[in-house]
Amino acid sequence: MTALERCSVRSSRAAEPMIGTAFREAGVLLVEQPGAWGHAGLAESDFDPTVAEELSQRARSAGLRLFAIRRPGRAESGGRRRWAVISSRPGSQQARWGTYDADADLLGVPLDGSAGEPERRPSFLVCAHGKRDLCCALEGREFAAELSALRPGQVWECSHTGGHRFAANVLVMPAGLLYGRVPLGAAVEFVAAVEAGRLLPGLLRGRIGNQPAEQAALRFAHLELGLELADEVLVQEAVPASDGAPQIVWVRGGDEVLQLRVATEQVPASGFSCRDNAPDQYAVFDISVLNRNNRAPKVQ
């Protein structure tokens, strides 16, 4: 496969929008597993597949997305490994880290954030799941190494975040911000923005835990109100769309509340991964301001 045939190159060339593509879980369960991962990630590695399946079910029940993680580079298997439960919910963001020896030990770890040691520094999770897509292996691993040189100990390669075509994909936790098309050579600026609490709207795929229209509304509000800090803008309420009707989303930014109309159009596309050129579609959002300083309704 030539470089021009890879899905991330095609997607970038076509200027496919990234916003609204962050996953719906508002937190993650991270399990360190060095070495190779198969297509299914943790379940297709040297980790016990039965334990991996049970962990995946427990994570889903707790509203978490399970990721395998490993240090950038070729870390050897064996020895004590790390786990983390990280929540990105507004007002209750936290990261708790612990260690484990045997795979089955993780089945006794509570997933409510009550165990482990708190970590206040951000974690950078870079998708490097090469068995899912070549672009993640190429762009992801190189950018993870670049980040790790700046912030050793805070950077992990992770399994599939979704969105191969947006590689390099970087999930910043506990902020819950998923970025895509992060270019090589941008690590210094990227880390500086994250540590200053600033949003990078041009690279944003969305804030995890929010619906696609809400993710799009958040970025729109940041730009509309000229607010740079990631925690300055939050979704207050959203009225679910039905039968393709536009969604109404109330977003608070600073001292203002915007009532936004978010219309979604599905656009045909193909080649969402290097392995599959089958027809697919992506969402395009058209957003307009209905009112400013409106108070969101109370949902009964």
FIMI-971823 format. One record per residue: residue in one letter; residue number from 1; x, y, z of N, C-alpha, C in turn. Coordinates in Angstrom, 1 decimal. Layout:
<rs>
R   res     n      n_u      n_v      n_w     ca_u     ca_v     ca_w      c_u      c_v      c_w
R     A   NUM        X        Y        Z        X        Y        Z        X        Y        Z
...
</rs>
This chain:
<rs>
R   res     n      n_u      n_v      n_w     ca_u     ca_v     ca_w      c_u      c_v      c_w
R     M     1      0.8     -1.2      0.0      0.0      0.0      0.0      0.9      1.2      0.0
R     T     2      0.6      2.2     -0.9      1.4      3.4     -1.0      0.9      4.4      0.1
R     A     3      1.7      5.4      0.4      1.3      6.4      1.4      0.0      7.0      1.0
R     L     4     -0.2      7.3     -0.3     -1.4      8.1     -0.7     -2.7      7.2     -0.6
R     E     5     -2.5      5.9     -0.5     -3.7      5.0     -0.4     -4.1      4.8      1.0
R     R     6     -3.3      5.2      2.0     -3.7      5.0      3.4     -4.9      5.9      3.8
R     C     7     -5.7      5.4      4.7     -7.0      6.0      5.0     -6.8      7.4      5.6
R     S     8     -5.8      7.6      6.4     -5.6      8.9      7.1     -5.3     10.0      6.0
R     V     9     -4.5      9.6      5.0     -4.1     10.5      3.9     -5.4     10.8      3.1
R     R    10     -6.1      9.8      2.7     -7.4     10.0      1.9     -8.3     10.9      2.7
R     S    11     -8.5     10.7      4.0     -9.5     11.5      4.8     -9.0     12.9      4.9
R     S    12     -7.7     13.1      5.2     -7.2     14.5      5.3     -7.4     15.2      4.0
R     R    13     -7.0     14.5      2.9     -7.1     15.2      1.5     -8.6     15.5      1.2
R     A    14     -9.5     14.7      1.7    -10.9     15.0      1.4    -11.5     16.0      2.4
R     A    15    -10.7     16.4      3.4    -11.2     17.3      4.5    -12.4     16.8      5.2
R     E    16    -12.4     15.5      5.5    -13.6     14.9      6.2    -13.6     15.5      7.6
R     P    17    -14.7     15.9      8.1    -14.8     16.5      9.4    -14.6     15.5     10.5
R     M    18    -14.0     15.9     11.6    -13.7     15.0     12.7    -14.6     15.2     13.9
R     I    19    -15.2     16.4     14.0    -16.0     16.7     15.2    -17.2     15.7     15.3
R     G    20    -17.5     15.4     16.5    -18.6     14.5     16.8    -18.3     13.0     16.8
R     T    21    -17.0     12.7     16.7    -16.6     11.3     16.6    -15.9     10.7     17.8
R     A    22    -16.0     11.4     19.0    -15.5     10.8     20.2    -16.5      9.8     20.8
R     F    23    -16.0      8.8     21.5    -16.8      7.7     22.0    -17.7      8.2     23.1
R     R    24    -18.8      7.5     23.4    -19.9      7.9     24.3    -19.6      7.7     25.8
R     E    25    -18.7      6.8     26.1    -18.4      6.5     27.6    -17.6      7.7     28.1
R     A    26    -18.0      8.1     29.4    -17.4      9.3     30.0    -16.2      9.0     30.9
R     G    27    -15.6      7.8     30.7    -14.4      7.4     31.5    -13.8      6.2     30.8
R     V    28    -12.6      5.8     31.4    -11.8      4.7     30.8    -11.3      3.8     31.9
R     L    29    -11.1      2.6     31.6    -10.4      1.6     32.4     -9.2      1.2     31.5
R     L    30     -8.0      1.5     32.1     -6.7      1.3     31.4     -6.0      0.1     32.0
R     V    31     -5.6     -0.8     31.2     -4.9     -2.0     31.7     -3.5     -2.1     30.9
R     E    32     -2.4     -2.0     31.6     -1.1     -2.1     31.0     -0.9     -3.5     30.5
R     Q    33     -0.6     -3.7     29.3     -0.2     -5.0     28.7      0.8     -4.8     27.6
R     P    34      2.1     -4.9     28.0      3.2     -4.7     27.0      3.1     -5.8     25.9
R     G    35      3.9     -5.6     24.9      3.9     -6.6     23.8      2.8     -6.3     22.7
R     A    36      2.7     -7.3     21.9      1.7     -7.1     20.7      0.3     -7.3     21.2
R     W    37     -0.6     -6.6     20.5     -2.0     -6.7     20.6     -2.6     -7.2     19.3
R     G    38     -3.5     -8.1     19.3     -4.2     -8.5     18.1     -5.4     -7.5     17.8
R     H    39     -6.2     -7.9     16.9     -7.3     -7.0     16.4     -8.2     -6.6     17.6
R     A    40     -8.4     -7.5     18.5     -9.3     -7.3     19.6     -8.6     -6.7     20.8
R     G    41     -7.4     -6.2     20.7     -6.7     -5.5     21.7     -6.3     -6.4     22.9
R     L    42     -6.7     -6.1     24.1     -6.3     -6.8     25.3     -6.7     -8.3     25.2
R     A    43     -7.8     -8.6     24.6     -8.3    -10.0     24.5     -7.4    -10.8     23.6
R     E    44     -6.7    -10.2     22.7     -5.8    -10.9     21.8     -4.3    -10.5     22.0
R     S    45     -3.9    -10.7     23.2     -2.5    -10.4     23.6     -2.1    -11.5     24.6
R     D    46     -1.0    -11.3     25.3     -0.6    -12.3     26.3     -1.4    -12.3     27.5
R     F    47     -2.4    -11.4     27.6     -3.3    -11.3     28.7     -4.3    -12.4     28.6
R     D    48     -4.8    -12.9     29.8     -5.8    -13.9     29.9     -7.1    -13.5     29.2
R     P    49     -7.5    -14.1     28.1     -8.7    -13.7     27.3    -10.0    -13.8     28.1
R     T    50    -10.1    -14.8     29.0    -11.3    -14.9     29.8    -11.4    -13.7     30.8
R     V    51    -10.3    -13.3     31.4    -10.3    -12.2     32.3    -10.6    -10.9     31.5
R     A    52    -10.0    -10.8     30.3    -10.2     -9.6     29.4    -11.7     -9.4     29.1
R     E    53    -12.4    -10.6     28.8    -13.8    -10.5     28.5    -14.6    -10.0     29.7
R     E    54    -14.3    -10.6     30.9    -15.0    -10.2     32.1    -14.7     -8.7     32.4
R     L    55    -13.5     -8.3     32.2    -13.2     -6.9     32.5    -13.9     -5.9     31.5
R     S    56    -14.0     -6.4     30.3    -14.8     -5.6     29.3    -16.2     -5.4     29.7
R     Q    57    -16.8     -6.5     30.2    -18.2     -6.5     30.6    -18.4     -5.6     31.8
R     R    58    -17.5     -5.7     32.8    -17.5     -4.8     34.0    -17.3     -3.4     33.6
R     A    59    -16.4     -3.1     32.7    -16.2     -1.7     32.3    -17.5     -1.1     31.6
R     R    60    -18.1     -1.9     30.7    -19.3     -1.4     30.1    -20.4     -1.1     31.1
R     S    61    -20.6     -2.0     32.1    -21.6     -1.8     33.2    -21.3     -0.6     34.0
R     A    62    -20.0     -0.2     34.1    -19.6      1.0     34.9    -19.6      2.3     34.0
R     G    63    -19.9      2.1     32.7    -19.9      3.3     31.8    -18.5      3.7     31.4
R     L    64    -17.6      2.7     31.4    -16.2      3.0     31.0    -15.8      2.3     29.7
R     R    65    -14.8      2.8     29.0    -14.3      2.2     27.8    -12.9      1.5     28.2
R     L    66    -12.8      0.2     27.9    -11.6     -0.5     28.3    -10.5     -0.3     27.2
R     F    67     -9.3      0.0     27.6     -8.2      0.1     26.7     -7.0     -0.7     27.3
R     A    68     -6.3     -1.3     26.4     -5.0     -1.8     26.7     -4.0     -0.7     26.5
R     I    69     -3.0     -0.6     27.3     -2.0      0.5     27.2     -0.6     -0.2     27.3
R     R    70      0.4      0.5     26.8      1.8      0.1     27.0      2.7      1.4     26.8
R     R    71      3.9      1.3     27.3      4.8      2.4     27.2      5.2      2.5     25.7
R     P    72      5.5      3.8     25.3      6.0      3.9     23.9      7.3      3.2     23.8
R     G    73      7.6      2.6     22.6      8.8      1.8     22.4      8.5      0.4     22.6
R     R    74      9.5     -0.4     22.7      9.4     -1.9     22.8      9.6     -2.3     24.3
R     A    75      8.6     -2.1     25.1      8.8     -2.5     26.5      8.6     -4.1     26.6
R     E    76      9.3     -4.7     27.5      9.2     -6.1     27.6      8.1     -6.5     28.5
R     S    77      7.5     -7.7     28.3      6.5     -8.2     29.1      7.1     -8.7     30.4
R     G    78      6.2     -8.9     31.4      6.6     -9.4     32.7      6.7     -8.3     33.7
R     G    79      6.6     -8.7     35.0      6.8     -7.8     36.1      5.4     -7.1     36.4
R     R    80      5.5     -6.2     37.4      4.3     -5.5     37.8      3.8     -4.5     36.7
R     R    81      2.5     -4.6     36.5      1.9     -3.7     35.5      0.9     -2.7     36.2
R     R    82      0.5     -1.7     35.4     -0.3     -0.6     36.0     -1.8     -0.7     35.4
R     W    83     -2.7     -0.2     36.2     -4.1      0.0     35.8     -4.5      1.4     36.2
R     A    84     -5.6      1.8     35.6     -6.2      3.1     36.0     -7.7      3.2     35.7
R     V    85     -8.4      3.8     36.6     -9.8      4.2     36.3     -9.8      5.7     36.3
R     I    86    -10.3      6.2     35.2    -10.2      7.7     35.0    -11.6      8.2     34.5
R     S    87    -12.2      9.1     35.2    -13.5      9.7     34.9    -13.3     11.1     34.3
R     S    88    -14.0     11.4     33.3    -13.9     12.8     32.7    -15.2     13.5     32.9
R     R    89    -16.1     13.1     33.8    -17.3     13.8     34.0    -17.1     15.1     34.6
R     P    90    -17.7     16.2     34.0    -17.6     17.5     34.5    -17.9     17.6     36.0
R     G    91    -17.0     18.2     36.8    -17.2     18.3     38.2    -16.7     17.2     39.0
R     S    92    -16.4     16.1     38.4    -15.9     14.9     39.1    -14.8     14.2     38.3
R     Q    93    -14.0     15.0     37.6    -12.9     14.4     36.9    -11.8     13.9     37.9
R     Q    94    -11.4     12.7     37.7    -10.3     12.2     38.5     -9.6     11.0     37.8
R     A    95     -8.4     10.7     38.2     -7.6      9.6     37.7     -7.1      8.8     38.9
R     R    96     -7.3      7.5     39.0     -6.8      6.7     40.0     -6.0      5.6     39.4
R     W    97     -4.7      5.4     39.9     -3.8      4.4     39.3     -3.4      3.4     40.4
R     G    98     -3.2      2.2     40.0     -2.8      1.1     40.8     -1.9      0.1     40.0
R     T    99     -1.4     -0.9     40.7     -0.6     -1.9     40.1     -1.2     -3.3     40.3
R     Y   100     -0.8     -4.2     39.4     -1.3     -5.6     39.5     -0.2     -6.6     39.1
R     D   101     -0.2     -7.8     39.5      0.7     -8.8     39.1      0.1     -9.8     38.2
R     A   102     -0.9    -10.6     38.7     -1.7    -11.6     37.9     -2.9    -10.9     37.3
R     D   103     -3.2    -11.3     36.0     -4.3    -10.8     35.3     -5.6    -10.8     36.1
R     A   104     -5.9    -11.9     36.8     -7.1    -12.1     37.5     -7.2    -11.1     38.7
R     D   105     -6.1    -10.5     39.1     -6.1     -9.5     40.2     -7.0     -8.4     39.9
R     L   106     -7.1     -8.0     38.6     -7.9     -6.9     38.2     -9.4     -7.1     38.4
R     L   107     -9.8     -8.3     38.5    -11.3     -8.5     38.7    -11.7     -8.1     40.1
R     G   108    -10.8     -7.9     41.0    -11.1     -7.4     42.3    -11.0     -5.9     42.5
R     V   109    -10.6     -5.2     41.4    -10.5     -3.7     41.5    -11.8     -3.0     41.3
R     P   110    -12.3     -2.2     42.3    -13.5     -1.5     42.1    -13.4     -0.5     41.0
R     L   111    -14.5     -0.3     40.2    -14.4      0.6     39.1    -15.1      2.0     39.3
R     D   112    -15.4      2.2     40.6    -16.1      3.5     41.0    -15.2      4.6     41.4
R     G   113    -13.9      4.4     41.2    -12.9      5.5     41.5    -12.5      5.5     43.0
R     S   114    -12.8      4.4     43.7    -12.6      4.4     45.1    -11.2      3.8     45.5
R     A   115    -10.6      3.2     44.5     -9.3      2.5     44.7     -8.2      3.2     43.9
R     G   116     -7.0      2.9     44.3     -5.8      3.4     43.6     -5.4      4.8     44.1
R     E   117     -4.2      5.2     43.6     -3.7      6.5     44.0     -4.0      7.6     43.0
R     P   118     -4.4      8.8     43.6     -4.8      9.9     42.7     -3.6     10.4     41.8
R     E   119     -3.9     10.8     40.6     -2.9     11.4     39.7     -3.4     12.7     39.2
R     R   120     -2.8     13.8     39.4     -3.3     15.1     39.0     -2.7     15.5     37.7
R     R   121     -1.7     14.9     37.2     -1.1     15.3     35.9     -2.0     14.7     34.8
R     P   122     -2.0     15.3     33.6     -2.8     14.7     32.5     -2.1     13.5     32.0
R     S   123     -2.9     12.5     31.5     -2.3     11.4     30.8     -2.6     11.5     29.3
R     F   124     -1.6     11.2     28.5     -1.8     11.3     27.0     -1.8      9.9     26.5
R     L   125     -3.0      9.5     25.9     -3.2      8.1     25.4     -3.2      8.3     23.8
R     V   126     -2.2      7.7     23.2     -2.1      7.8     21.7     -2.4      6.4     21.1
R     C   127     -3.4      6.4     20.2     -3.8      5.1     19.6     -2.6      4.7     18.7
R     A   128     -2.1      3.4     19.0     -1.0      2.8     18.2     -1.4      1.4     17.9
R     H   129     -2.7      1.1     17.7     -3.2     -0.2     17.5     -3.0     -0.6     16.0
R     G   130     -1.8     -1.1     15.7     -1.5     -1.4     14.3     -2.2     -2.5     13.7
R     K   131     -2.7     -3.5     14.5     -3.5     -4.6     14.0     -4.9     -4.1     13.6
R     R   132     -5.3     -3.0     14.1     -6.6     -2.4     13.6     -6.4     -1.6     12.4
R     D   133     -5.3     -0.9     12.3     -5.1      0.0     11.1     -3.6      0.4     11.0
R     L   134     -3.1      0.4      9.8     -1.7      0.8      9.6     -1.4      2.2     10.0
R     C   135     -2.4      3.1      9.8     -2.2      4.5     10.1     -1.9      4.8     11.6
R     C   136     -2.6      4.0     12.4     -2.4      4.2     13.8     -1.0      3.7     14.2
R     A   137     -0.5      2.7     13.6      0.8      2.2     13.9      1.9      3.3     13.5
R     L   138      1.7      3.8     12.3      2.7      4.7     11.8      2.7      6.1     12.4
R     E   139      1.5      6.8     12.3      1.4      8.1     12.9      1.4      8.1     14.4
R     G   140      0.6      7.1     15.0      0.5      7.0     16.4      1.7      6.8     17.2
R     R   141      2.5      5.7     16.8      3.7      5.4     17.6      4.7      6.5     17.5
R     E   142      4.9      7.1     16.4      5.9      8.1     16.2      5.5      9.3     17.1
R     F   143      4.2      9.7     17.1      3.8     10.9     17.9      3.9     10.5     19.4
R     A   144      3.6      9.3     19.8      3.7      8.9     21.2      5.1      9.0     21.7
R     A   145      6.1      8.6     20.8      7.5      8.7     21.2      7.9     10.2     21.4
R     E   146      7.4     11.0     20.5      7.6     12.5     20.5      7.1     13.1     21.8
R     L   147      5.9     12.7     22.2      5.3     13.2     23.5      6.0     12.7     24.7
R     S   148      6.4     11.4     24.6      7.0     10.8     25.8      8.4     11.4     26.1
R     A   149      9.1     11.9     25.1     10.3     12.6     25.3     10.2     13.9     26.1
R     L   150      9.0     14.4     26.0      8.7     15.7     26.7      8.1     15.4     28.1
R     R   151      7.2     14.4     28.2      6.5     14.1     29.4      6.6     12.6     29.7
R     P   152      7.8     12.1     30.0      8.0     10.7     30.3      7.1     10.3     31.5
R     G   153      6.5      9.1     31.4      5.6      8.6     32.5      4.2      9.0     32.4
R     Q   154      3.9     10.0     31.5      2.5     10.5     31.3      1.9     10.0     30.0
R     V   155      2.7      9.4     29.2      2.3      9.0     27.8      2.2      7.5     27.7
R     W   156      1.1      7.1     27.0      0.9      5.6     26.8      0.5      5.4     25.3
R     E   157      0.9      4.4     24.7      0.3      3.9     23.5     -1.0      3.1     24.0
R     C   158     -2.1      3.3     23.2     -3.3      2.6     23.6     -3.9      1.9     22.5
R     S   159     -4.9      1.0     22.8     -5.6      0.3     21.8     -6.6      1.2     21.2
R     H   160     -7.4      0.6     20.3     -8.3      1.3     19.4     -9.2      2.4     20.0
R     T   161     -9.0      3.7     19.6     -9.9      4.7     20.0    -11.1      5.0     19.1
R     G   162    -11.0      4.3     17.9    -12.0      4.6     16.8    -11.4      5.7     16.0
R     G   163    -11.8      5.8     14.7    -11.3      6.8     13.8     -9.9      6.6     13.3
R     H   164     -9.6      5.5     12.7     -8.3      5.2     12.1     -7.9      6.4     11.2
R     R   165     -8.9      6.9     10.4     -8.5      7.8      9.4     -8.1      9.2      9.9
R     F   166     -8.2      9.4     11.3     -7.8     10.6     11.9     -6.5     10.5     12.6
R     A   167     -5.7      9.4     12.3     -4.4      9.3     13.0     -3.5     10.5     12.7
R     A   168     -2.8     10.9     13.7     -2.6     10.4     15.0     -3.7     10.9     15.9
R     N   169     -4.3      9.9     16.7     -5.4     10.2     17.6     -4.8     10.2     19.0
R     V   170     -5.1     11.3     19.7     -4.6     11.4     21.1     -5.8     11.7     22.0
R     L   171     -6.0     10.9     23.1     -7.0     11.1     24.1     -6.3     11.7     25.3
R     V   172     -6.8     12.9     25.7     -6.2     13.6     26.9     -7.2     13.3     28.1
R     M   173     -6.6     12.7     29.1     -7.4     12.4     30.3     -6.8     13.0     31.5
R     P   174     -7.6     13.5     32.5     -9.0     13.2     32.7     -9.9     14.3     32.0
R     A   175     -9.3     15.2     31.2    -10.2     16.2     30.5    -11.2     15.6     29.6
R     G   176    -10.9     14.4     29.0    -11.8     13.7     28.2    -11.9     14.2     26.8
R     L   177    -10.8     14.9     26.3    -10.7     15.5     25.0    -10.0     14.6     24.0
R     L   178    -10.7     14.2     22.9    -10.1     13.3     21.9     -9.7     14.2     20.7
R     Y   179     -8.5     14.1     20.4     -7.9     14.9     19.2     -7.5     14.0     18.1
R     G   180     -7.6     14.5     16.9     -7.2     13.7     15.7     -6.4     14.6     14.8
R     R   181     -5.7     13.9     13.8     -4.8     14.5     12.9     -3.7     15.4     13.6
R     V   182     -3.3     14.9     14.7     -2.2     15.6     15.4     -0.9     15.4     14.7
R     P   183     -0.3     16.5     14.2      0.9     16.3     13.3      2.2     16.1     14.1
R     L   184      3.0     15.3     13.5      4.4     15.1     14.0      5.1     16.5     14.1
R     G   185      5.8     16.7     15.1      6.5     18.0     15.3      5.7     18.9     16.1
R     A   186      4.5     18.5     16.5      3.6     19.5     17.2      3.5     19.2     18.7
R     A   187      4.4     18.3     19.2      4.3     17.8     20.6      4.5     19.0     21.6
R     V   188      5.4     19.9     21.4      5.7     21.0     22.3      4.4     21.8     22.4
R     E   189      3.9     22.2     21.3      2.7     23.1     21.3      1.5     22.3     21.9
R     F   190      1.4     21.0     21.6      0.2     20.3     22.1      0.3     20.2     23.6
R     V   191      1.4     19.8     24.2      1.6     19.7     25.6      1.3     21.0     26.3
R     A   192      1.8     22.1     25.7      1.7     23.4     26.3      0.2     23.8     26.4
R     A   193     -0.6     23.5     25.3     -2.0     23.8     25.3     -2.7     23.0     26.4
R     V   194     -2.5     21.7     26.4     -3.1     20.8     27.4     -2.8     21.3     28.8
R     E   195     -1.6     21.5     29.1     -1.2     21.9     30.5     -1.7     23.3     30.9
R     A   196     -2.0     24.1     29.9     -2.6     25.4     30.2     -4.1     25.4     30.2
R     G   197     -4.7     24.2     29.9     -6.1     24.0     29.9     -6.8     24.5     28.7
R     R   198     -6.1     24.8     27.6     -6.6     25.4     26.4     -7.1     24.3     25.5
R     L   199     -8.2     24.6     24.8     -8.8     23.7     23.8     -8.1     23.9     22.5
R     L   200     -7.9     22.9     21.7     -7.4     23.0     20.4     -8.5     22.6     19.4
R     P   201     -9.3     23.6     19.0    -10.5     23.3     18.2    -10.2     22.7     16.9
R     G   202     -9.1     23.1     16.2     -8.8     22.6     14.9     -8.5     21.2     14.9
R     L   203     -8.1     20.6     16.0     -7.7     19.2     16.1     -8.8     18.3     16.8
R     L   204     -9.8     19.0     17.3    -10.8     18.3     18.2    -11.7     17.3     17.5
R     R   205    -11.8     16.1     18.0    -12.8     15.2     17.5    -14.0     15.2     18.4
R     G   206    -13.8     15.6     19.7    -15.0     15.7     20.6    -14.6     15.5     22.0
R     R   207    -15.5     15.7     22.9    -15.3     15.4     24.3    -16.1     14.1     24.6
R     I   208    -15.4     13.1     25.1    -16.0     11.8     25.3    -17.1     12.0     26.4
R     G   209    -18.1     11.1     26.3    -19.2     11.1     27.2    -20.4     11.9     26.7
R     N   210    -20.2     12.6     25.6    -21.3     13.5     25.0    -21.7     12.8     23.7
R     Q   211    -23.0     13.1     23.3    -23.5     12.7     22.0    -22.8     13.5     20.9
R     P   212    -22.8     13.0     19.7    -22.2     13.7     18.6    -22.6     15.1     18.4
R     A   213    -23.9     15.4     18.5    -24.4     16.8     18.3    -24.0     17.7     19.5
R     E   214    -23.8     17.1     20.6    -23.4     17.9     21.8    -21.9     18.2     21.6
R     Q   215    -21.1     17.2     21.1    -19.7     17.5     20.9    -19.5     18.6     19.9
R     A   216    -20.3     18.6     18.8    -20.3     19.7     17.8    -20.7     21.0     18.4
R     A   217    -21.7     21.0     19.3    -22.2     22.2     19.9    -21.2     22.8     20.9
R     L   218    -20.4     22.0     21.6    -19.4     22.5     22.5    -18.3     23.2     21.7
R     R   219    -17.8     22.6     20.6    -16.8     23.3     19.9    -17.3     24.6     19.3
R     F   220    -18.5     24.6     18.7    -19.1     25.8     18.2    -19.2     26.9     19.2
R     A   221    -19.6     26.6     20.4    -19.7     27.6     21.5    -18.4     28.2     21.9
R     H   222    -17.3     27.3     21.9    -16.0     27.8     22.2    -15.6     28.9     21.2
R     L   223    -15.9     28.6     19.9    -15.5     29.6     18.8    -16.4     30.8     18.8
R     E   224    -17.7     30.6     19.0    -18.7     31.7     19.0    -18.4     32.6     20.1
R     L   225    -18.0     32.1     21.3    -17.9     33.0     22.5    -16.4     33.4     22.7
R     G   226    -15.5     32.9     21.9    -14.1     33.2     22.0    -13.5     32.7     23.3
R     L   227    -13.9     31.6     23.8    -13.4     31.0     25.0    -12.4     29.9     24.7
R     E   228    -11.2     30.1     25.3    -10.1     29.1     25.0    -10.0     28.0     26.0
R     L   229    -10.4     28.2     27.2    -10.2     27.1     28.2    -11.2     26.0     28.0
R     A   230    -10.7     24.8     28.1    -11.6     23.6     27.8    -12.7     23.5     28.8
R     D   231    -12.5     23.9     30.1    -13.5     23.7     31.1    -14.5     24.9     31.2
R     E   232    -14.3     25.9     30.3    -15.2     27.1     30.3    -16.5     26.8     29.7
R     V   233    -16.6     25.8     28.9    -17.9     25.5     28.1    -18.4     24.1     28.4
R     L   234    -19.6     24.0     28.8    -20.2     22.7     29.2    -21.6     22.6     28.6
R     V   235    -22.1     21.4     28.2    -23.4     21.2     27.8    -24.3     21.2     29.1
R     Q   236    -25.4     22.1     29.1    -26.3     22.1     30.2    -27.4     21.1     30.0
R     E   237    -28.0     21.1     28.8    -29.1     20.2     28.5    -29.2     20.0     27.0
R     A   238    -29.8     18.9     26.6    -30.0     18.7     25.2    -31.4     18.0     25.0
R     V   239    -32.1     18.4     24.0    -33.4     17.7     23.7    -33.1     16.7     22.6
R     P   240    -33.3     15.5     22.8    -33.0     14.5     21.8    -33.8     14.7     20.5
R     A   241    -33.1     14.5     19.4    -33.7     14.6     18.1    -34.6     13.4     17.8
R     S   242    -35.6     13.6     16.9    -36.4     12.4     16.5    -36.7     12.6     15.0
R     D   243    -36.7     11.5     14.3    -37.0     11.4     12.9    -36.2     12.4     12.1
R     G   244    -34.9     12.5     12.4    -34.0     13.4     11.7    -34.2     14.9     11.9
R     A   245    -35.0     15.3     12.9    -35.2     16.7     13.2    -33.9     17.2     13.9
R     P   246    -33.7     18.5     13.7    -32.5     19.1     14.4    -32.6     19.0     15.9
R     Q   247    -31.5     18.9     16.6    -31.4     18.8     18.0    -31.2     20.2     18.6
R     I   248    -31.8     20.4     19.8    -31.6     21.6     20.5    -30.7     21.4     21.7
R     V   249    -29.6     22.1     21.8    -28.6     22.0     22.8    -28.4     23.3     23.5
R     W   250    -28.4     23.3     24.8    -28.1     24.5     25.6    -26.7     24.3     26.1
R     V   251    -25.8     25.3     25.8    -24.4     25.2     26.2    -24.1     26.5     27.0
R     R   252    -23.5     26.2     28.2    -23.0     27.4     29.0    -21.6     27.6     28.7
R     G   253    -21.3     28.9     28.4    -19.9     29.3     28.2    -19.6     30.6     29.0
R     G   254    -18.8     30.5     30.0    -18.6     31.7     30.9    -19.9     32.1     31.5
R     D   255    -20.3     33.3     31.3    -21.6     33.8     31.9    -22.7     33.7     31.0
R     E   256    -22.6     33.1     29.8    -23.6     33.1     28.8    -24.1     31.6     28.6
R     V   257    -25.4     31.6     28.2    -26.0     30.3     27.8    -26.5     30.4     26.4
R     L   258    -26.0     29.6     25.5    -26.4     29.6     24.1    -27.4     28.5     23.9
R     Q   259    -28.6     28.8     23.2    -29.5     27.8     22.8    -29.2     27.6     21.3
R     L   260    -28.7     26.3     21.0    -28.2     26.0     19.7    -29.1     25.0     19.0
R     R   261    -29.3     25.3     17.7    -30.0     24.3     16.8    -28.9     23.6     16.0
R     V   262    -28.9     22.2     16.2    -27.9     21.4     15.6    -28.6     20.4     14.6
R     A   263    -28.4     20.7     13.3    -28.9     19.8     12.3    -27.8     18.9     11.8
R     T   264    -28.1     17.6     11.6    -27.1     16.6     11.3    -27.5     16.0      9.9
R     E   265    -26.5     16.0      9.0    -26.6     15.4      7.7    -25.6     14.3      7.6
R     Q   266    -26.0     13.1      7.1    -25.2     12.0      6.8    -24.7     12.1      5.4
R     V   267    -23.3     12.1      5.2    -22.7     12.2      3.9    -22.0     10.9      3.5
R     P   268    -22.3     10.4      2.3    -21.7      9.1      1.9    -20.1      9.3      1.9
R     A   269    -19.5      8.2      2.2    -18.0      8.2      2.2    -17.6      6.7      2.0
R     S   270    -16.3      6.5      1.8    -15.7      5.2      1.7    -14.3      5.2      2.2
R     G   271    -13.8      4.0      2.5    -12.4      3.9      2.9    -12.2      4.4      4.3
R     F   272    -13.0      4.0      5.3    -12.8      4.5      6.7    -11.6      3.8      7.4
R     S   273    -11.1      2.8      6.8     -9.8      2.2      7.3     -9.0      1.7      6.1
R     C   274     -7.7      1.4      6.4     -6.9      1.0      5.3     -7.3     -0.4      4.9
R     R   275     -7.9     -1.2      5.7     -8.3     -2.6      5.4     -9.6     -2.7      4.7
R     D   276    -10.4     -1.6      4.7    -11.8     -1.7      4.2    -12.2     -0.5      3.5
R     N   277    -12.5     -0.6      2.2    -13.0      0.5      1.3    -14.5      0.5      1.1
R     A   278    -15.2     -0.3      1.9    -16.6     -0.4      1.8    -17.3      1.0      2.0
R     P   279    -18.5      1.2      1.3    -19.2      2.4      1.5    -19.6      2.7      3.0
R     D   280    -19.6      3.9      3.4    -19.9      4.2      4.8    -20.5      5.7      4.7
R     Q   281    -20.6      6.3      5.8    -21.0      7.7      5.9    -20.5      8.4      7.1
R     Y   282    -20.4      9.7      7.1    -20.0     10.5      8.2    -21.0     11.6      8.4
R     A   283    -21.0     12.2      9.6    -22.0     13.2     10.0    -21.4     14.6      9.7
R     V   284    -22.2     15.5      9.2    -21.8     16.9      9.1    -22.9     17.7      9.9
R     F   285    -22.4     18.7     10.7    -23.3     19.4     11.6    -23.5     20.8     11.1
R     D   286    -24.7     21.3     11.1    -25.0     22.7     10.8    -25.6     23.3     12.0
R     I   287    -24.9     24.3     12.6    -25.3     24.8     13.9    -25.6     26.3     13.8
R     S   288    -26.7     26.7     14.4    -27.1     28.1     14.5    -27.5     28.5     15.9
R     V   289    -27.4     29.7     16.2    -27.8     30.2     17.5    -29.3     30.6     17.5
R     L   290    -30.1     30.0     18.4    -31.5     30.4     18.5    -31.6     31.5     19.5
R     N   291    -30.9     31.4     20.6    -31.0     32.4     21.7    -29.7     32.5     22.5
R     R   292    -29.5     33.6     23.1    -28.4     33.8     24.0    -28.9     34.1     25.4
R     N   293    -28.2     33.6     26.4    -28.6     33.9     27.8    -29.9     33.2     28.1
R     N   294    -30.2     32.2     27.4    -31.4     31.4     27.7    -31.1     30.4     28.8
R     R   295    -32.0     30.2     29.7    -31.8     29.1     30.7    -32.3     27.8     30.2
R     A   296    -31.5     26.8     30.3    -31.9     25.5     29.8    -33.2     25.0     30.6
R     P   297    -34.1     24.3     29.9    -35.3     23.8     30.6    -34.9     22.6     31.6
R     K   298    -35.7     22.5     32.6    -35.6     21.4     33.5    -36.3     20.2     32.9
R     V   299    -35.6     19.1     32.8    -36.2     17.9     32.2    -36.8     17.1     33.4
R     Q   300    -38.1     16.7     33.2    -38.8     16.0     34.3    -38.5     14.6     34.3
</rs>
